[in-house]
Amino acid sequence: MSETLTESKSERAYAFIHERIIGHQYSPGYRLVLGTIADELDMSVVPVREAIRRLEAEGYVTFERNVGARVAVADETEYVYTMQVLSLVEGSAISMAAPLLEAGDLAQARRVNERMRELVAHFDPHEFTRLNQQFHTILFERCPNPHLLDLVHRGWRRLPSVRDSTFTFIPDRAAHSVQEHEGIVALIESGADPLEIELAARNHRLRTLDEFLAARHPDSHH
């Protein structure tokens, strides 16, 4: 019983901290004081420590000697590696899911993409990023290979906090992204060759990465 209780408290602490990191109330570099968070949640530091360990494993938090836990600062190299891997595994997952996607799924994907299109005019990078994840999830979630799907989920979780600011750096990318989404949905709808779908999904992600790197390093040529 007490173990289950600690687990549910740890779940609550995890949700509390995770939400604040994602919502930028705890910004990159912010120091997470276990005692303060425990007091805020009216619990001991044990479940809070558990929650922070889990967030560390997911890349949201880093531990430094003599400093303790901090919200992870976006690591560009990590982002590059994650985006490269995600372009491969997600491209495969979408191509395998394609024949299993129904008209309703594609209609839902288009609705989400339409909302993204509306956001391009009065840009909200945080909401755009949330909808972008929703759109991608509709396309890959029916992938019949659970191992591949697990790798896709891990990739999304590993995208560091820079993910939310990607479209802040490259707002022009948002409109192109919406157009490419429409292209991918049209390919799936037309029953295109799986490899064609896979490459479209892969290149879609790699273009975001290329534009992000070009914006971060305007003087170098990619």
C-alpha positions as CSV (number, residue, x, y, z in Angstrom):
1,M,0.0,0.0,0.0
2,S,2.7,2.6,1.1
3,E,4.7,1.7,-2.1
4,T,1.7,2.5,-4.3
5,L,1.1,5.7,-2.4
6,T,4.7,6.8,-3.0
7,E,4.3,5.9,-6.7
8,S,1.2,8.0,-7.1
9,K,2.9,10.9,-5.2
10,S,5.9,10.5,-7.5
11,E,3.5,10.5,-10.5
12,R,2.0,13.8,-9.2
13,A,5.4,15.4,-8.6
14,Y,6.5,14.3,-12.1
15,A,3.4,15.8,-13.7
16,F,3.8,19.0,-11.7
17,I,7.5,19.6,-12.6
18,H,7.2,18.3,-16.2
19,E,4.3,20.7,-16.9
20,R,6.3,23.7,-15.6
21,I,9.3,22.8,-17.7
22,I,7.2,22.4,-20.8
23,G,5.3,25.6,-20.0
24,H,8.5,27.5,-19.4
25,Q,7.7,28.4,-15.8
26,Y,10.9,26.6,-15.0
27,S,13.2,27.8,-17.8
28,P,16.5,26.2,-18.9
29,G,19.1,26.4,-16.2
30,Y,16.4,26.9,-13.4
31,R,17.5,25.2,-10.2
32,L,15.1,22.6,-8.9
33,V,15.1,22.7,-5.1
34,L,13.7,19.4,-3.8
35,G,12.6,20.8,-0.5
36,T,10.7,23.7,-2.0
37,I,8.9,21.6,-4.5
38,A,8.0,19.0,-1.8
39,D,6.6,21.8,0.4
40,E,4.6,23.2,-2.5
41,L,3.1,19.7,-3.1
42,D,2.8,18.9,0.6
43,M,4.8,15.7,0.4
44,S,8.2,14.4,1.5
45,V,11.3,14.9,-0.8
46,V,11.3,11.1,-1.6
47,P,8.7,11.1,-4.4
48,V,10.1,14.4,-5.6
49,R,13.5,12.9,-5.9
50,E,12.0,9.9,-7.8
51,A,10.2,12.3,-10.2
52,I,13.4,14.3,-10.8
53,R,15.3,11.1,-11.5
54,R,12.7,10.2,-14.1
55,L,12.9,13.6,-15.7
56,E,16.7,13.3,-15.8
57,A,16.4,10.0,-17.7
58,E,14.1,11.7,-20.2
59,G,16.6,14.5,-20.7
60,Y,14.6,17.3,-19.1
61,V,16.8,17.7,-16.0
62,T,20.6,17.6,-15.4
63,F,22.5,17.0,-12.2
64,E,25.6,19.0,-11.4
65,R,28.0,18.4,-8.6
66,N,27.5,20.9,-5.7
67,V,24.6,22.5,-7.6
68,G,22.0,19.7,-7.7
69,A,19.2,19.4,-10.2
70,R,18.6,22.0,-12.9
71,V,16.3,22.2,-15.9
72,A,18.4,21.0,-18.9
73,V,19.8,23.7,-21.1
74,A,19.1,22.9,-24.8
75,D,22.1,21.0,-26.2
76,E,22.3,21.6,-29.9
77,T,24.3,18.4,-30.6
78,E,21.7,16.3,-28.8
79,Y,19.0,18.0,-30.9
80,V,20.9,17.2,-34.1
81,Y,21.4,13.5,-33.2
82,T,17.8,13.1,-32.1
83,M,16.4,14.8,-35.2
84,Q,18.5,12.6,-37.5
85,V,17.4,9.4,-35.7
86,L,13.8,10.5,-35.6
87,S,13.8,11.3,-39.3
88,L,14.7,7.6,-39.9
89,V,12.5,5.8,-37.4
90,E,9.5,8.1,-37.8
91,G,9.7,7.9,-41.6
92,S,9.6,4.1,-41.3
93,A,6.8,4.1,-38.8
94,I,4.6,6.4,-40.9
95,S,5.2,4.3,-44.0
96,M,4.3,1.1,-42.1
97,A,1.2,2.8,-40.6
98,A,0.0,4.3,-43.9
99,P,-2.0,1.3,-45.1
100,L,-3.7,1.1,-41.7
101,L,-4.7,4.7,-41.6
102,E,-8.5,5.2,-42.2
103,A,-10.2,8.1,-43.8
104,G,-11.2,9.4,-40.4
105,D,-7.5,9.5,-39.3
106,L,-6.5,11.5,-42.4
107,A,-9.4,13.9,-41.9
108,Q,-8.3,14.4,-38.3
109,A,-4.7,15.0,-39.4
110,R,-6.0,17.6,-41.9
111,R,-8.0,19.4,-39.2
112,V,-5.0,19.6,-37.0
113,N,-2.9,20.9,-40.0
114,E,-5.6,23.5,-40.7
115,R,-5.3,24.8,-37.2
116,M,-1.5,25.0,-37.7
117,R,-2.1,26.9,-40.9
118,E,-4.3,29.5,-39.1
119,L,-1.5,29.9,-36.4
120,V,1.1,30.8,-39.1
121,A,-0.6,34.2,-39.5
122,H,-0.5,35.2,-35.8
123,F,2.4,33.0,-34.7
124,D,2.4,31.1,-31.4
125,P,5.4,28.7,-31.4
126,H,4.4,26.9,-28.3
127,E,0.9,26.0,-29.6
128,F,2.3,25.3,-33.1
129,T,4.7,22.8,-31.6
130,R,2.0,21.1,-29.6
131,L,-0.2,20.7,-32.7
132,N,2.8,19.6,-34.8
133,Q,3.3,16.7,-32.3
134,Q,-0.4,15.9,-32.5
135,F,-0.3,15.8,-36.3
136,H,2.7,13.5,-36.4
137,T,1.3,11.2,-33.8
138,I,-1.9,10.6,-35.9
139,L,0.3,9.4,-38.7
140,F,2.7,7.1,-36.9
141,E,0.6,5.8,-34.0
142,R,-0.9,3.0,-36.1
143,C,2.5,1.6,-36.9
144,P,2.1,-2.2,-36.4
145,N,5.7,-2.7,-35.2
146,P,5.8,-2.0,-31.4
147,H,9.6,-1.8,-31.3
148,L,9.7,0.8,-34.0
149,L,6.9,2.8,-32.3
150,D,8.8,2.7,-29.0
151,L,11.9,4.2,-30.7
152,V,9.7,7.0,-32.2
153,H,8.2,7.8,-28.8
154,R,11.7,7.8,-27.2
155,G,12.9,10.2,-29.9
156,W,10.0,12.6,-29.3
157,R,10.7,12.5,-25.5
158,R,14.4,13.0,-26.1
159,L,13.9,16.2,-28.1
160,P,15.3,18.7,-25.6
161,S,13.6,21.9,-24.7
162,V,15.1,23.5,-27.8
163,R,12.2,21.8,-29.6
164,D,9.7,24.4,-28.4
165,S,11.9,27.2,-29.6
166,T,12.7,25.7,-33.0
167,F,9.9,27.5,-34.7
168,T,10.8,30.7,-32.8
169,F,14.2,30.6,-34.5
170,I,12.7,29.7,-37.9
171,P,9.2,31.1,-38.0
172,D,9.3,31.0,-41.9
173,R,9.6,27.2,-41.6
174,A,6.1,26.9,-40.1
175,A,4.3,27.7,-43.4
176,H,6.5,25.2,-45.3
177,S,5.9,22.6,-42.6
178,V,2.2,22.9,-43.0
179,Q,2.5,22.5,-46.8
180,E,4.7,19.4,-46.4
181,H,2.2,17.9,-44.0
182,E,-0.5,18.3,-46.6
183,G,1.8,16.6,-49.1
184,I,2.4,13.6,-46.8
185,V,-1.3,13.1,-46.1
186,A,-2.0,13.3,-49.9
187,L,0.6,10.6,-50.5
188,I,-0.9,8.3,-47.9
189,E,-4.4,9.0,-49.3
190,S,-3.4,8.1,-52.8
191,G,-1.9,4.8,-51.7
192,A,1.6,5.8,-52.7
193,D,4.6,3.5,-52.6
194,P,5.7,3.0,-48.9
195,L,9.2,4.2,-49.7
196,E,7.9,7.4,-51.2
197,I,5.9,8.1,-48.0
198,E,9.0,7.2,-45.9
199,L,11.2,9.6,-47.8
200,A,8.7,12.4,-47.7
201,A,8.3,12.1,-43.9
202,R,12.1,11.8,-43.4
203,N,12.9,14.8,-45.6
204,H,10.2,16.8,-43.9
205,R,12.0,16.4,-40.5
206,L,15.5,16.9,-42.0
207,R,14.5,20.2,-43.6
208,T,13.5,21.5,-40.2
209,L,16.9,20.5,-38.8
210,D,18.7,22.1,-41.8
211,E,16.8,25.4,-41.4
212,F,17.4,25.4,-37.7
213,L,21.1,24.9,-38.1
214,A,21.3,27.6,-40.8
215,A,19.5,30.1,-38.5
216,R,21.8,29.2,-35.5
217,H,25.0,29.5,-37.7
218,P,24.3,32.0,-40.4
219,D,27.9,32.3,-41.3
220,S,28.6,28.7,-42.0
221,H,27.3,26.9,-45.1
222,H,25.2,23.7,-44.7
